């Protein structure tokens, strides 16, 4: 399962509203090769499910992830930070053995 913190929930809902996203919009999370640690996170809004999607709902936020990415993301929490090092969505991924300084890539 992939979970969502209260901070991430609020910021995601705010963004969906600001961008006039249609009813049924969800967050699509994925992993692709690249970044300074080998794998990079992908995060976007979507409203069309794809074959093979793993779908979760936490705190009223629906999250979809493809099967391949799910292997790297199981147990991950999507959070939002507004600290001195910048603000944005972050992944608290228990499967990552190493992450880069910016938090946008990882390795297992």
NORRAHU-V278448 format. One record per pair of residues at least 4 apart in sequence whose C-alpha atoms are under 6 Angstrom apart, sorted by the first residue. I is the first residue (numbers start at 0). J is the second residue. D is the distance in Angstrom with one decimal. If there is no record, write none. Layout:
i=I j=J d=D
i=I j=J d=D
//
This chain:
i=0 j=73 d=5.5
i=0 j=74 d=5.5
i=1 j=74 d=5.5
i=1 j=75 d=5.1
i=1 j=76 d=5.8
i=2 j=57 d=5.7
i=2 j=76 d=4.6
i=3 j=76 d=5.5
i=3 j=77 d=4.8
i=4 j=78 d=5.2
i=6 j=79 d=5.5
i=7 j=11 d=5.9
i=7 j=78 d=4.8
i=7 j=79 d=4.7
i=14 j=18 d=6.0
i=15 j=19 d=6.0
i=15 j=20 d=5.1
i=23 j=46 d=5.9
i=24 j=45 d=5.6
i=24 j=46 d=4.5
i=25 j=44 d=5.7
i=25 j=45 d=5.5
i=25 j=46 d=6.0
i=25 j=61 d=5.1
i=25 j=62 d=5.8
i=26 j=43 d=5.8
i=26 j=44 d=4.7
i=26 j=62 d=4.8
i=27 j=42 d=5.8
i=27 j=43 d=5.3
i=27 j=44 d=5.8
i=27 j=62 d=5.8
i=27 j=63 d=4.8
i=27 j=64 d=5.9
i=28 j=41 d=5.6
i=28 j=42 d=4.8
i=28 j=64 d=5.2
i=29 j=40 d=5.8
i=29 j=41 d=4.8
i=29 j=64 d=5.8
i=29 j=68 d=5.3
i=30 j=39 d=5.6
i=30 j=40 d=4.7
i=30 j=41 d=5.7
i=30 j=68 d=5.1
i=31 j=38 d=5.6
i=31 j=39 d=5.3
i=32 j=37 d=5.9
i=32 j=38 d=4.5
i=33 j=37 d=5.0
i=33 j=38 d=5.0
i=33 j=39 d=5.6
i=34 j=38 d=5.9
i=34 j=39 d=5.4
i=34 j=104 d=5.3
i=36 j=99 d=5.9
i=36 j=104 d=5.5
i=36 j=105 d=4.8
i=36 j=106 d=5.5
i=37 j=106 d=5.7
i=38 j=104 d=5.3
i=38 j=105 d=5.3
i=38 j=106 d=5.9
i=39 j=103 d=5.9
i=39 j=104 d=4.2
i=40 j=103 d=6.0
i=52 j=63 d=6.0
i=52 j=64 d=5.4
i=52 j=65 d=4.6
i=53 j=63 d=5.6
i=53 j=64 d=5.2
i=53 j=65 d=6.0
i=54 j=62 d=5.7
i=54 j=63 d=4.5
i=55 j=61 d=5.7
i=55 j=62 d=5.2
i=56 j=60 d=5.4
i=56 j=61 d=4.3
i=69 j=73 d=5.6
i=75 j=91 d=5.5
i=75 j=92 d=4.4
i=76 j=90 d=5.9
i=76 j=91 d=5.0
i=77 j=89 d=6.0
i=77 j=90 d=4.9
i=78 j=88 d=5.6
i=78 j=89 d=5.2
i=79 j=87 d=5.5
i=79 j=88 d=4.3
i=79 j=89 d=5.7
i=80 j=86 d=5.2
i=80 j=87 d=5.6
i=81 j=86 d=4.0
i=82 j=86 d=6.0
i=95 j=105 d=5.9
i=95 j=106 d=5.5
i=95 j=107 d=4.9
i=96 j=106 d=5.9
i=96 j=107 d=4.9
i=97 j=105 d=5.5
i=97 j=106 d=5.3
i=98 j=104 d=5.9
i=98 j=105 d=4.2
i=99 j=104 d=5.7
//
